[in-house]
Amino acid sequence: MGSVWLDLAQICYKDGMQAVKMDCQAFPGIWRLDLEVEKWDLYTKYRENTGKEHIRGEELPDGYYHLVVHVWIRNSKGEYLISQRAADCTIFPLKWECTGGSVIKGENSIEGAIRETKEEVGITLLPGQGELLFSKICGEIDGTRFNNIMDVWLFNYDGEVSLDNATTAEVADFRWMKTDEIKELYDRGDFVNTMDYFFCAFDTYKPDYSSIIGSIVKGNVDRPLGSFHPRHKEMAYPLNYGYVDGILAGDGAEQDVYIFGTDKPLDRFEGKVVAVFHRFNDVEDKWIVSLDGKDIPDEIILGDISFQEQFFYGKLYR
């Protein structure tokens, strides 16, 4: 429960609650209104908890991110639990989606996933049932600041579902659906369109990069650190980006690489491939090259390449 101090000489809107303008002679001074507000932990793009908190509904400060979870629940028949948003939801009312929401202050990602599932559809999941499929970092796109780190979870579950066990009224209905049935909802416009990744990220194909990771490669840097994208002039490169000599990628052009290990712009590079970023919704993979051959934490890689990879869905493979 949080306390919000209001000057009752003004109208104040806060988290859906309104303090109505009142006679200041009858109610002089400042009054306190106690109301429950949702707070988030603020992170860097490298998933470092900054120790700062944020109140939902306020604009996120530049350079800070909050955690969001999408929770897909699958039974042994290969069906997914899809829920319909309540009619009074301000965003996407009556649209269908998976379970999910924002991770609140003090929670980690899987704790947020389990809480959201209990709140929305009344299921109690266990941490050991969950698999983190991929994460996506989204900053600012077309002038809109999102600043979230989205974790997509998959849980296997064959138990009963009853909205009577839900602790909120966010969900109007639920169904178990096959992938083709979800696609029909999406094609009709009845499925939340920001979850379109489901149709590519849940593919059973698992790429094998064992012959690539660990190899030593060299090539040219055509977009050095500090340069800008040739078509999208607002996109600056926070690290060197180039291509490998003599190797073609899925798009028929030279194999692209993100180059780690220096804070200076380069013309050429030579280093070790330590990971591959596989785009689900594109034909290109991006190789991660370490100039000194040292390993690089996932959080650093995903944070540094998010300036460009926020426009795609993908997963880092080792």
RODO-2510 file (C-alpha; in nm, 4 decimals, decimal comma):
residues 318
     n   res          X          Y          Z
     1     m     0,0000     0,0000     0,0000
     2     g     0,1430     0,3363    -0,0973
     3     s     0,0614     0,6897     0,0143
     4     v    -0,0046     0,9648    -0,2377
     5     w    -0,0280     1,3255    -0,1189
     6     l    -0,2823     1,5340    -0,3056
     7     d    -0,3707     1,9021    -0,3133
     8     l    -0,7494     1,8864    -0,3183
     9     a    -0,7620     2,2275    -0,4871
    10     q    -0,6745     2,0421    -0,8064
    11     i    -0,8012     1,7381    -0,9906
    12     c    -0,5453     1,4604    -0,9780
    13     y    -0,5546     1,1353    -1,1703
    14     k    -0,3292     0,8597    -1,0457
    15     d    -0,3386     0,4923    -1,1372
    16     g    -0,7033     0,5059    -1,2365
    17     m    -0,8123     0,6871    -0,9179
    18     q    -0,9370     1,0442    -0,9118
    19     a    -0,9244     1,3031    -0,6368
    20     v    -1,2182     1,5332    -0,7104
    21     k    -1,1811     1,9093    -0,6771
    22     m    -1,3234     2,0186    -0,3424
    23     d    -1,3852     2,3374    -0,1493
    24     c    -1,0468     2,4415    -0,0110
    25     q    -1,2115     2,6315     0,2764
    26     a    -1,3865     2,3191     0,3885
    27     f    -1,0819     2,0990     0,3313
    28     p    -0,7759     2,3216     0,3728
    29     g    -0,4208     2,2086     0,3128
    30     i    -0,2838     1,8779     0,1955
    31     w    -0,4638     1,5485     0,2445
    32     r    -0,3368     1,1954     0,2122
    33     l    -0,5038     0,9283     0,0028
    34     d    -0,3840     0,5725     0,0580
    35     l    -0,4015     0,3536    -0,2483
    36     e    -0,2240     0,0495    -0,3810
    37     v     0,0169     0,1148    -0,6643
    38     e     0,2141    -0,1373    -0,8684
    39     k     0,5882    -0,0887    -0,8456
    40     w     0,8574    -0,2321    -1,0698
    41     d     1,2296    -0,2797    -1,0258
    42     l     1,4332    -0,0880    -1,2809
    43     y     1,7134    -0,2652    -1,4698
    44     t     1,9893    -0,1767    -1,7109
    45     k     1,9747    -0,3314    -2,0569
    46     y     2,2182    -0,5908    -1,9186
    47     r     1,9540    -0,7096    -1,6645
    48     e     2,1371    -0,5483    -1,3737
    49     n     1,8943    -0,4452    -1,0996
    50     t     1,9686    -0,0771    -1,0347
    51     g     1,7979    -0,0679    -0,6954
    52     k     1,5606     0,1972    -0,8282
    53     e     1,1856     0,1495    -0,8410
    54     h     0,9197     0,2696    -1,0826
    55     i     0,5454     0,3236    -1,0474
    56     r     0,3382     0,1670    -1,3216
    57     g     0,1710     0,4217    -1,5454
    58     e     0,4521     0,6733    -1,5291
    59     e     0,6932     0,7158    -1,8196
    60     l     0,9985     0,4978    -1,7869
    61     p     1,3193     0,6985    -1,7529
    62     d     1,5657     0,6838    -2,0394
    63     g     1,8206     0,4053    -2,0023
    64     y     1,6139     0,1998    -1,7562
    65     y     1,4116    -0,1139    -1,8271
    66     h     1,1482    -0,3269    -1,6544
    67     l     1,0850    -0,7009    -1,6789
    68     v     0,7843    -0,8429    -1,8650
    69     v     0,6857    -1,2096    -1,8878
    70     h     0,4818    -1,4023    -2,1423
    71     v     0,3732    -1,7432    -2,0128
    72     w     0,2756    -2,0144    -2,2595
    73     i     0,1189    -2,3238    -2,1044
    74     r     0,1129    -2,6462    -2,3078
    75     n    -0,0519    -2,9792    -2,2310
    76     s     0,0545    -3,3272    -2,3406
    77     k    -0,1809    -3,3073    -2,6409
    78     g     0,0231    -3,0209    -2,7827
    79     e    -0,2495    -2,7670    -2,7045
    80     y    -0,1806    -2,4233    -2,5572
    81     l    -0,3850    -2,2482    -2,2900
    82     i    -0,5149    -1,9252    -2,4454
    83     s    -0,7077    -1,6683    -2,2432
    84     q    -0,9468    -1,3931    -2,3459
    85     r    -0,8896    -1,0514    -2,1972
    86     a    -1,1802    -0,9020    -2,0015
    87     a    -1,4102    -0,6535    -2,1749
    88     d    -1,3040    -0,3700    -1,9431
    89     c    -0,9326    -0,4028    -2,0208
    90     t    -0,8048    -0,0705    -2,1529
    91     i    -0,5739    -0,2422    -2,4019
    92     f    -0,6858    -0,5229    -2,6357
    93     p    -1,0270    -0,5845    -2,4703
    94     l    -1,1718    -0,9292    -2,5498
    95     k    -0,8635    -1,0247    -2,7516
    96     w    -0,7027    -1,3652    -2,6976
    97     e    -0,3475    -1,4099    -2,5712
    98     c    -0,1191    -1,6138    -2,3500
    99     t    -0,0851    -1,5343    -1,9819
   100     g     0,1584    -1,2622    -1,8850
   101     g     0,2328    -0,9197    -1,7459
   102     s     0,4897    -0,7068    -1,5685
   103     v     0,7231    -0,8454    -1,3025
   104     i     0,6693    -0,6468    -0,9839
   105     k     0,9236    -0,5111    -0,7377
   106     g     1,1123    -0,7827    -0,5499
   107     e     1,0304    -1,0626    -0,7953
   108     n     1,2531    -1,2340    -1,0456
   109     s     1,1289    -1,3396    -1,3882
   110     i     0,9987    -1,6869    -1,3065
   111     e     0,8347    -1,5653    -0,9858
   112     g     0,6512    -1,3044    -1,1897
   113     a     0,5457    -1,5695    -1,4417
   114     i     0,4043    -1,7940    -1,1684
   115     r     0,2202    -1,5073    -0,9966
   116     e     0,0676    -1,3780    -1,3219
   117     t    -0,0563    -1,7267    -1,4065
   118     k    -0,2239    -1,7669    -1,0679
   119     e    -0,3806    -1,4216    -1,0887
   120     e    -0,5166    -1,4594    -1,4402
   121     v    -0,6167    -1,8254    -1,4835
   122     g    -0,5942    -1,9707    -1,1321
   123     i    -0,3192    -2,2247    -1,2018
   124     t    -0,0386    -2,2817    -0,9543
   125     l     0,2762    -2,3590    -1,1526
   126     l     0,6089    -2,4784    -1,0152
   127     p     0,9457    -2,3258    -1,1109
   128     g     1,0788    -2,6632    -1,2248
   129     q     0,8035    -2,6874    -1,4862
   130     g     0,9195    -2,3760    -1,6683
   131     e     1,1611    -2,3287    -1,9570
   132     l     1,2849    -1,9858    -2,0653
   133     l     1,2499    -1,9964    -2,4439
   134     f     1,4050    -1,6603    -2,5258
   135     s     1,4378    -1,2998    -2,4124
   136     k     1,3858    -0,9810    -2,6105
   137     i     1,5055    -0,6336    -2,5142
   138     c     1,3039    -0,3469    -2,6556
   139     g     1,4036     0,0167    -2,6176
   140     e     1,2624     0,3001    -2,8265
   141     i     1,0933     0,2325    -3,1597
   142     d     0,9570     0,5065    -3,3865
   143     g     0,9664     0,7566    -3,1032
   144     t     0,7806     0,5336    -2,8566
   145     r     0,9743     0,4264    -2,5492
   146     f     0,9018     0,0668    -2,4476
   147     n     1,2113    -0,0061    -2,2385
   148     n     1,1231    -0,3602    -2,1419
   149     i     1,3020    -0,6906    -2,1178
   150     m     1,0553    -0,9590    -2,2213
   151     d     1,1075    -1,3176    -2,1090
   152     v     0,9015    -1,5822    -2,2892
   153     w     0,8338    -1,8902    -2,0741
   154     l     0,6934    -2,2316    -2,1609
   155     f     0,5342    -2,4525    -1,8947
   156     n     0,4009    -2,8053    -1,9384
   157     y     0,0740    -2,8592    -1,7514
   158     d    -0,2000    -3,1217    -1,7664
   159     g    -0,4086    -3,0220    -1,4663
   160     e    -0,7482    -2,8583    -1,4409
   161     v    -0,8140    -2,4930    -1,5145
   162     s    -1,0855    -2,2927    -1,3405
   163     l    -1,1208    -1,9165    -1,3457
   164     d    -1,2865    -1,9515    -1,0039
   165     n    -0,9331    -1,9989    -0,8700
   166     a    -0,8030    -1,6812    -1,0350
   167     t    -0,7287    -1,3932    -0,7999
   168     t    -0,8177    -1,1171    -1,0504
   169     a    -1,0904    -1,0630    -1,3073
   170     e    -0,8511    -0,9919    -1,5956
   171     v    -0,9611    -1,2969    -1,7960
   172     a    -1,3104    -1,3488    -1,9382
   173     d    -1,2624    -1,6969    -2,0832
   174     f    -1,0002    -1,9575    -2,1730
   175     r    -0,9517    -2,2399    -2,4217
   176     w    -0,6991    -2,5088    -2,5026
   177     m    -0,5977    -2,4622    -2,8667
   178     k    -0,3733    -2,6176    -3,1277
   179     t    -0,1315    -2,3961    -3,3199
   180     d    -0,3555    -2,3838    -3,6287
   181     e    -0,6518    -2,2727    -3,4185
   182     i    -0,4456    -1,9922    -3,2662
   183     k    -0,3412    -1,8921    -3,6177
   184     e    -0,7081    -1,8683    -3,7183
   185     l    -0,7702    -1,6326    -3,4253
   186     y    -0,4706    -1,4248    -3,5287
   187     d    -0,5778    -1,4068    -3,8931
   188     r    -0,9247    -1,2863    -3,7868
   189     g    -0,7698    -1,0123    -3,5742
   190     d    -0,8907    -1,1697    -3,2494
   191     f    -0,5449    -1,2509    -3,1140
   192     v    -0,3128    -0,9905    -2,9584
   193     n    -0,0898    -0,8985    -3,2514
   194     t     0,2250    -0,8391    -3,0452
   195     m     0,2397    -1,2148    -2,9820
   196     d     0,2932    -1,2967    -3,3498
   197     y     0,6325    -1,4446    -3,2556
   198     f     0,4460    -1,7608    -3,1482
   199     f     0,4233    -1,8765    -3,5083
   200     c     0,7995    -1,8700    -3,5661
   201     a     0,9604    -1,8999    -3,2229
   202     f     0,7752    -2,2190    -3,1312
   203     d     0,8989    -2,4037    -3,4382
   204     t     1,0401    -2,7429    -3,3459
   205     y     1,3518    -2,6761    -3,5587
   206     k     1,6627    -2,6418    -3,3425
   207     p     1,9679    -2,5093    -3,5297
   208     d     2,3059    -2,6755    -3,4787
   209     y     2,5966    -2,4319    -3,4618
   210     s     2,8575    -2,6749    -3,3293
   211     s     3,0692    -2,6386    -3,6442
   212     i     3,0625    -2,2587    -3,6183
   213     i     3,1037    -2,1805    -3,2511
   214     g     3,4683    -2,1929    -3,1542
   215     s     3,5979    -2,1210    -3,5032
   216     i     3,8403    -1,8354    -3,5763
   217     v     3,7142    -1,5934    -3,8406
   218     k     3,8295    -1,2665    -3,9928
   219     g     3,6777    -1,0063    -4,2168
   220     n     3,5833    -0,6441    -4,2781
   221     v     3,4008    -0,3931    -4,0600
   222     d     3,1580    -0,1962    -4,2759
   223     r     2,9695    -0,0366    -3,9861
   224     p     3,2277     0,0618    -3,7248
   225     l     3,1489     0,1560    -3,3676
   226     g     2,9920     0,5030    -3,3598
   227     s     2,8677     0,4932    -3,7194
   228     f     2,5038     0,5043    -3,8282
   229     h     2,2864     0,2665    -4,0271
   230     p     2,2970     0,3573    -4,3978
   231     r     1,9161     0,3674    -4,4276
   232     h     1,7969     0,4238    -4,0722
   233     k     2,0008     0,7278    -3,9750
   234     e     1,8724     0,7299    -3,6173
   235     m     2,0367     0,3913    -3,5478
   236     a     2,3900     0,4269    -3,4109
   237     y     2,6203     0,1275    -3,3718
   238     p     2,7459     0,0870    -3,0125
   239     l     2,9913    -0,1833    -3,1258
   240     n     3,1676    -0,2846    -3,4460
   241     y     2,9584    -0,4698    -3,7021
   242     g     3,0974    -0,6402    -4,0100
   243     y     3,1105    -0,9556    -4,2180
   244     v     3,3267    -1,2658    -4,2516
   245     d     3,5546    -1,3128    -4,5506
   246     g     3,4329    -1,5777    -4,7944
   247     i     3,1243    -1,7009    -4,6032
   248     l     2,7710    -1,6349    -4,7244
   249     a     2,4654    -1,6160    -4,4974
   250     g     2,1053    -1,7198    -4,5553
   251     d     2,0259    -1,3980    -4,7409
   252     g     2,3001    -1,4642    -4,9967
   253     a     2,5247    -1,1846    -4,8658
   254     e     2,8365    -1,2129    -4,6502
   255     q     2,7887    -1,3515    -4,2998
   256     d     2,7283    -1,0651    -4,0540
   257     v     2,9039    -1,0483    -3,7171
   258     y     2,8824    -0,8426    -3,3998
   259     i     3,2357    -0,7805    -3,2740
   260     f     3,3133    -0,7626    -2,9007
   261     g     3,6362    -0,6759    -2,7240
   262     t     3,7215    -0,3175    -2,8124
   263     d     3,5872     0,0321    -2,7556
   264     k     3,7485     0,1649    -3,0749
   265     p     3,6151     0,1606    -3,4332
   266     l     3,7782    -0,1008    -3,6565
   267     d     3,8379    -0,1556    -4,0282
   268     r     3,9232    -0,5278    -4,0055
   269     f     3,8801    -0,7938    -3,7391
   270     e     3,9921    -1,1411    -3,6438
   271     g     3,8450    -1,3316    -3,3539
   272     k     3,6621    -1,6333    -3,2180
   273     v     3,2924    -1,7079    -3,2698
   274     v     3,1547    -1,7556    -2,9169
   275     a     2,7795    -1,7577    -2,9912
   276     v     2,5200    -1,7207    -3,2657
   277     f     2,2067    -1,5075    -3,2493
   278     h     1,9389    -1,6940    -3,4445
   279     r     1,6558    -1,4774    -3,5732
   280     f     1,3222    -1,6574    -3,5719
   281     n     1,1576    -1,4225    -3,8210
   282     d     1,4426    -1,3656    -4,0658
   283     v     1,6767    -1,5712    -4,2847
   284     e     1,9896    -1,4215    -4,1286
   285     d     2,1831    -1,5389    -3,8249
   286     k     2,4302    -1,3064    -3,6551
   287     w     2,7602    -1,4466    -3,5331
   288     i     2,9059    -1,3133    -3,2084
   289     v     3,2835    -1,2668    -3,2358
   290     s     3,5196    -1,2114    -2,9428
   291     l     3,8462    -1,0442    -3,0461
   292     d     4,0433    -1,1901    -2,7543
   293     g     3,8631    -1,5246    -2,7604
   294     k     3,7184    -1,4793    -2,4131
   295     d     3,3617    -1,5746    -2,3373
   296     i     3,0986    -1,3010    -2,3111
   297     p     2,7956    -1,3283    -2,0779
   298     d     2,4567    -1,3610    -2,2466
   299     e     2,3344    -1,0460    -2,0718
   300     i     2,6149    -0,8371    -2,2243
   301     i     2,5623    -0,9769    -2,5731
   302     l     2,1848    -0,9335    -2,5706
   303     g     2,2115    -0,5861    -2,4210
   304     d     2,4664    -0,4610    -2,6731
   305     i     2,2979    -0,6035    -2,9836
   306     s     1,9472    -0,4940    -2,8788
   307     f     1,9817    -0,1625    -3,0644
   308     q     1,9206    -0,3632    -3,3827
   309     e     1,7802    -0,6986    -3,2683
   310     q     1,4850    -0,5304    -3,0954
   311     f     1,3235    -0,5286    -3,4396
   312     f     1,3392    -0,9112    -3,4577
   313     y     1,2646    -1,2143    -3,2454
   314     g     1,5544    -1,4464    -3,1777
   315     k     1,7594    -1,6552    -2,9414
   316     l     2,1250    -1,6730    -2,8480
   317     y     2,2821    -2,0150    -2,9028
   318     r     2,6100    -2,1389    -2,7574
***
